[in-house]
């Protein structure tokens, strides 16, 4: 897909296609990108290759052998890594974007290694997070939930946690943390695509009768109460402890104890220095947005990213049953325009 990412008009056109869930996004040939993609390939082909690899480990298993999967998905830089740590602290296996790791292998023509999911007899509940974006269009457009379902993961063993974060804060994080890997104009374009693609994932979940809970990063301002409600929604209230939210280190430990977070093997180019902050608890981290230009902020409004976030806020308030005072505290002015 030849997109002039320096052109805001071009970006608005592709944003329209993503919002429309247009079939051309699946069949357009995506060009190589230095270091990240060596093949000219369509998203449809990449999705099929990953699906077929996953199916090798899924197809011979009875439905009851699959654990309940709390599957978190959203655009990159929405606090998903902290959420992975939190779930890992409960003792639950917590997987760090295993499907995107497979997609990235497919982008460079490597042999794919399937994600081996434990038996429900050993692990009745597991967590996995996937983020959309940031470096190439394929990973900004892919639907990881579709990969799972088409490979044979039983729908009734899935619960989507639809993640989001205030748009300017997330974009500022992309531009600050990822600028060593891609130009600013590319990151802006892929951010818009990824933010709108996350909406497609939630829409797909509803079409497939997969339960959805919207969980917006700003609720971590009230971390304990928000996580408690989230766990209730997921049917795993018995796994909730306040310590899993507030105490990630034992006395004297320098690093958080996240031994149950399971990372995939990835190429060195994806190891970005200081990408994730080290913390001792699950908590809200404010991101300064003064570095963003007015033109960049205007893009978020014109391309529908702000509207997508407003919808996420409204859904999160509904799903977590937040009262008016708490909602106003968490979301401020966004609440008045949420729909």
C-alpha positions in Angstrom: 0.0 0.0 0.0 1.7 3.2 -1.1 0.7 5.9 1.3 2.4 9.2 1.5 2.5 9.4 5.2 3.6 13.0 5.1 0.2 13.9 3.5 -2.6 14.4 5.9 -5.2 14.0 3.0 -3.8 10.6 2.3 -4.0 9.6 6.0 -7.6 10.7 6.1 -8.4 8.5 3.1 -6.9 5.3 4.7 -8.6 6.2 8.0 -11.9 6.2 6.1 -11.1 2.7 4.8 -10.3 1.4 8.2 -13.5 2.8 9.7 -15.5 1.3 6.8 -13.7 -2.0 7.4 -13.1 -2.0 3.6 -12.0 -5.3 2.0 -9.2 -3.6 0.1 -7.2 -3.4 3.3 -6.9 -7.2 3.3 -5.9 -7.5 -0.4 -3.6 -4.6 -1.0 0.1 -5.5 -1.4 2.2 -4.1 1.4 5.7 -3.1 0.5 8.9 -4.1 2.5 10.1 -1.9 5.3 13.8 -1.8 6.3 14.4 -4.2 9.2 10.8 -5.0 9.8 9.4 -6.5 6.6 11.3 -8.2 3.8 8.3 -9.4 1.7 5.8 -7.7 -0.5 2.7 -9.4 0.8 -1.0 -8.8 1.6 -2.5 -8.7 5.0 -4.8 -11.5 3.9 -1.8 -13.8 3.2 -0.1 -13.0 6.5 -3.2 -13.7 8.4 -3.7 -17.0 6.7 -0.1 -18.1 7.4 -0.4 -17.3 11.1 -3.8 -18.9 11.3 -2.6 -22.1 9.7 0.3 -22.3 12.1 -1.9 -21.7 15.1 -4.4 -24.3 13.9 -1.7 -27.0 14.0 -1.7 -26.8 17.8 -5.5 -26.2 18.1 -7.3 -28.5 15.8 -6.9 -31.8 17.7 -7.9 -30.5 21.1 -11.4 -30.8 22.6 -13.0 -27.5 23.4 -12.9 -28.2 27.2 -9.1 -28.5 27.0 -8.8 -24.8 26.2 -8.4 -22.5 29.2 -10.5 -19.4 29.6 -8.5 -16.7 27.9 -8.7 -13.1 29.1 -7.6 -11.5 25.8 -6.6 -7.9 26.0 -6.1 -6.0 22.8 -5.7 -2.3 21.8 -3.4 0.1 20.0 0.2 0.1 21.3 1.1 2.2 24.3 -2.2 1.8 26.3 -0.8 0.3 29.5 -1.1 -3.3 28.3 2.4 -4.3 29.6 1.5 -3.2 33.1 -1.8 -5.1 32.8 0.2 -8.2 31.8 2.4 -7.8 34.9 -0.8 -7.5 37.1 -2.3 -10.7 35.7 1.1 -12.4 36.1 1.2 -11.3 39.7 -2.0 -13.2 40.4 -0.2 -16.4 39.5 -2.0 -16.7 36.1 0.1 -17.4 33.0 0.4 -14.0 31.3 1.5 -14.0 27.6 3.1 -11.0 26.0 1.8 -10.6 22.4 2.5 -14.1 21.1 0.4 -13.6 18.0 2.1 -10.4 16.9 5.4 -12.2 17.4 4.2 -14.8 14.9 3.1 -12.1 12.5 6.5 -10.4 12.7 8.2 -13.7 11.8 5.8 -14.0 8.8 6.7 -10.4 7.7 10.4 -11.5 7.2 9.6 -15.0 5.9 10.8 -16.9 9.0 9.4 -20.2 9.9 6.5 -19.8 12.3 6.3 -21.3 15.8 2.8 -21.9 17.0 1.6 -20.5 20.4 1.2 -23.5 22.6 -1.6 -22.9 25.0 -1.7 -24.9 28.2 -4.4 -27.4 29.1 -7.3 -26.2 31.1 -6.7 -29.0 33.5 -3.3 -27.4 34.3 -4.3 -23.7 33.9 -8.0 -23.0 33.9 -7.5 -19.3 33.2 -4.8 -17.5 31.2 -4.2 -13.9 30.1 -2.7 -12.7 26.9 -2.2 -9.2 25.5 -1.8 -8.1 21.9 -1.1 -4.6 20.7 -1.8 -3.2 17.3 1.0 -1.2 15.5 3.5 0.4 15.4 6.2 -0.1 12.8 4.5 -1.5 9.6 1.0 -1.3 8.2 0.4 -5.0 8.6 0.8 -4.9 12.4 -1.3 -1.7 12.5 -4.1 -3.5 10.6 -4.1 -7.1 11.8 -6.9 -8.6 13.9 -5.4 -10.9 16.5 -8.8 -12.1 17.8 -9.7 -13.3 14.2 -6.5 -15.3 14.2 -7.5 -17.1 17.3 -11.0 -17.8 16.3 -10.3 -18.9 12.7 -7.5 -21.2 14.0 -10.1 -22.9 16.2 -9.9 -21.3 19.7 -13.5 -21.9 21.1 -15.4 -18.7 21.2 -17.0 -19.5 24.5 -13.5 -19.8 26.0 -12.6 -16.2 25.1 -13.3 -12.8 26.7 -12.0 -9.7 24.9 -10.7 -6.8 27.1 -10.8 -3.9 24.7 -8.1 -1.5 25.7 -7.8 2.2 24.9 -6.0 5.3 26.2 -6.5 9.1 25.8 -5.4 9.8 22.2 -2.9 12.6 22.7 -1.2 10.8 25.6 -0.9 7.6 23.6 0.4 9.4 20.5 3.0 11.3 22.6 4.2 8.0 24.0 4.6 6.6 20.5 6.6 9.6 19.4 8.8 9.7 22.5 9.4 5.9 22.8 9.5 4.7 19.2 11.2 7.5 17.3 14.5 5.6 17.1 12.7 2.9 15.0 10.5 5.0 12.6 10.1 8.6 11.4 7.6 10.8 13.1 5.3 11.0 10.1 5.2 7.2 9.8 4.4 6.8 13.5 1.6 9.3 13.3 0.0 7.5 10.3 0.4 4.1 11.9 -1.0 5.4 15.2 -4.2 6.5 13.5 -4.6 3.2 11.6 -3.9 1.2 14.8 -6.3 3.2 16.9 -9.1 2.7 14.4 -8.1 -1.0 13.8 -8.7 -1.6 17.5 -12.3 -0.6 17.0 -12.5 -3.3 14.3 -11.3 -6.0 16.7 -14.1 -5.1 19.2 -16.7 -5.1 16.5 -15.5 -8.5 15.3 -15.7 -9.9 18.8 -19.4 -8.8 19.0 -20.1 -10.4 15.6 -18.6 -13.7 16.9 -20.5 -13.5 20.2 -17.3 -13.1 22.2 -17.9 -11.2 25.4 -16.3 -7.7 25.5 -15.2 -5.6 28.4 -13.9 -2.1 27.6 -11.1 -1.1 29.9 -9.7 2.3 29.3 -6.2 3.1 30.7 -7.4 6.2 32.6 -9.4 3.9 35.0 -6.0 3.0 36.5 -6.3 6.3 38.4 -8.5 4.2 40.7 -6.5 1.0 40.3 -7.8 -1.3 43.0 -11.5 -0.7 42.5 -11.2 -0.8 38.7 -9.2 -4.1 38.6 -11.6 -5.6 41.1 -14.6 -4.9 38.8 -12.6 -6.1 35.7 -11.9 -9.4 37.4 -15.6 -9.7 38.3 -16.6 -9.1 34.7 -14.1 -11.8 33.5 -15.4 -14.3 36.0 -12.1 -14.6 37.8 -12.9 -12.7 41.0 -11.3 -15.5 43.0 -7.9 -14.5 41.5 -8.2 -10.9 42.6 -5.9 -9.7 45.5 -5.0 -6.2 46.3 -1.4 -7.2 46.5 -1.4 -8.1 42.9 -2.3 -4.5 42.2 -0.2 -2.7 44.7 2.9 -4.9 45.6 5.0 -6.1 42.7 8.2 -6.4 44.7 9.2 -8.1 47.9 11.2 -6.0 50.4 14.8 -5.7 49.1 13.9 -6.6 45.5 15.1 -4.3 42.8 12.9 -5.6 40.0 9.2 -6.5 40.0 8.4 -10.1 40.4 6.6 -11.0 37.2 7.9 -14.5 36.7 4.6 -15.7 35.2 4.8 -13.2 32.3 5.8 -15.2 29.3 7.7 -13.3 26.5 8.1 -14.5 22.9 11.5 -14.6 21.1 11.8 -11.6 18.9 14.4 -10.0 16.7 16.8 -7.4 18.2 15.2 -4.5 16.3 12.1 -4.8 18.5 14.1 -4.4 21.7 13.7 -0.7 22.2 15.7 0.8 25.1 13.5 2.1 28.0 10.3 1.1 26.2 8.7 0.0 29.5 9.0 1.8 32.8 9.9 -0.3 35.8 7.3 0.1 38.6 6.4 -1.6 41.8 2.6 -1.5 41.4 -0.2 -1.2 38.8 -0.9 2.5 38.6 -1.7 5.4 36.3 1.3 7.1 34.6 0.5 10.6 33.3 2.0 11.4 29.9 2.9 15.0 29.0 1.5 16.0 25.6 2.9 19.4 25.1 5.4 18.1 22.5 2.5 17.4 20.0 1.8 20.0 17.4 -1.6 21.5 16.7 -1.5 19.8 13.3 -1.0 16.4 14.9 -3.8 17.0 17.4 -6.1 18.1 14.5 -5.4 14.8 12.7 -6.7 12.8 15.7 -10.0 14.7 15.5 -10.3 14.6 11.7 -9.4 11.0 11.3 -11.9 9.8 14.0 -9.4 8.7 16.7 -10.9 11.0 19.2 -14.4 9.8 18.4 -13.2 6.2 18.9 -11.8 7.1 22.3 -15.1 8.8 23.2 -16.9 5.6 22.4 -14.4 3.6 24.5 -15.0 5.9 27.4 -18.8 5.5 27.2 -18.5 1.7 26.9 -16.0 1.5 29.8 -18.3 3.6 32.1 -21.1 1.1 31.2 -19.1 -2.1 31.4 -17.4 -1.2 34.7 -20.7 0.3 36.1 -18.9 3.5 37.1 -20.9 6.2 38.9 -21.1 9.8 37.7 -18.6 11.1 40.3 -16.0 8.4 39.5 -16.5 8.8 35.8 -16.0 12.5 36.0 -12.8 12.1 38.0 -11.4 9.5 35.6 -12.3 11.0 32.3 -12.9 14.7 32.8 -14.0 16.6 29.7 -14.1 13.5 27.6 -17.1 12.3 29.5 -19.3 15.1 28.4 -18.8 14.2 24.7 -18.7 10.4 25.1 -21.5 8.5 23.4 
